[in-house]
Amino acid sequence: MQVVAEELVRLSRTTLDASVTLAEEWSGSYGDLNPPDTAAGNSAQAPSLVAAAARVAEAADLAVGRLVGLLQEDADDVLKVAFDVSATDDDVARRFAGEVEPRRTGVG
């Protein structure tokens, strides 16, 4: 089971790294989605087109921000499971060794 805990720790790190990479890449690209006021020319519909593009960029920013947050939460949750697996593995090993009481960590 210790191998499972180690793999979960690796998965947690990979997930956290993905969230950091996504946040960095997005922050470098977000500005490209906001067109300047002159991007649509001087037609009567230009302001509406630019405003719509700005709303799309804002919605995308919100979505990516939420995804980054979810990836970070997932990384934390997977790390907690790795800890639980490791603690359970230790407890089972102690029981097989003849110890009656499992180790208590105070973590709930």
C-alpha positions in Angstrom: 0.0 0.0 0.0 2.9 2.3 0.5 3.4 2.3 -3.2 -0.1 3.5 -3.6 0.5 6.4 -1.2 3.6 7.4 -3.1 1.8 7.3 -6.4 -1.0 9.5 -5.0 1.6 12.0 -3.8 3.1 12.1 -7.3 -0.4 12.5 -8.7 -1.1 15.4 -6.3 2.2 17.1 -7.3 1.4 16.6 -11.0 -2.1 18.1 -10.5 -0.7 21.0 -8.6 1.9 21.6 -11.2 -0.8 21.6 -13.9 -2.7 24.2 -12.1 0.4 26.4 -11.8 1.2 25.9 -15.5 -2.3 26.7 -16.5 -2.4 29.9 -14.4 0.9 31.1 -15.8 0.0 30.3 -19.4 -3.4 31.9 -19.1 -2.0 35.1 -17.5 0.4 35.4 -20.4 -2.4 35.0 -23.0 -5.3 36.8 -21.4 -4.3 40.2 -22.7 -4.4 39.0 -26.3 -8.1 38.3 -26.0 -8.9 41.9 -25.2 -9.0 43.8 -28.5 -8.3 47.5 -28.6 -11.2 49.8 -29.2 -10.0 50.3 -32.8 -10.0 46.6 -33.6 -13.4 46.6 -35.3 -12.9 49.8 -37.3 -15.2 52.8 -37.2 -18.5 51.1 -38.2 -21.6 51.7 -36.2 -21.3 48.1 -34.8 -17.7 48.4 -33.8 -18.3 49.3 -30.1 -20.7 46.4 -29.8 -18.3 44.0 -31.3 -15.4 45.1 -29.1 -17.7 44.9 -26.0 -18.7 41.4 -26.9 -15.1 40.3 -27.3 -14.3 41.8 -23.9 -17.2 39.9 -22.3 -15.9 36.6 -23.9 -12.5 37.3 -22.5 -13.9 38.0 -19.0 -16.0 34.8 -19.2 -12.9 32.8 -20.3 -10.8 34.4 -17.5 -13.5 33.3 -14.9 -13.6 29.8 -16.3 -9.9 29.3 -16.3 -9.6 30.8 -12.8 -12.2 28.3 -11.6 -10.4 25.4 -13.3 -7.1 26.4 -11.6 -8.9 26.5 -8.3 -10.4 23.1 -8.8 -7.1 21.6 -9.8 -5.5 23.0 -6.6 -8.4 21.6 -4.5 -8.0 18.2 -6.2 -4.3 18.2 -5.5 -5.0 18.8 -1.8 -7.7 16.1 -1.7 -5.4 13.6 -3.4 -2.7 14.4 -0.9 -5.1 13.8 2.0 -6.0 10.4 0.6 -2.3 9.6 0.3 -1.9 10.4 3.9 -4.9 8.3 4.9 -3.7 5.4 2.8 -0.2 5.6 4.4 -1.7 5.9 7.9 -4.0 2.9 7.3 -1.1 0.9 6.0 0.9 1.7 9.1 -2.0 0.7 11.3 -2.5 -2.6 9.6 1.2 -3.4 9.8 1.2 -2.7 13.5 -1.8 -4.9 14.0 -0.1 -7.8 12.1 3.0 -7.2 14.3 0.9 -7.8 17.4 0.1 -4.2 18.5 -3.5 -3.8 19.5 -4.1 -0.1 19.2 -3.7 1.7 15.9 -1.5 4.8 15.9 -3.5 8.1 16.3 -2.4 11.1 14.5 -5.0 13.6 15.6 -5.9 14.3 12.0 -9.6 14.0 11.2 
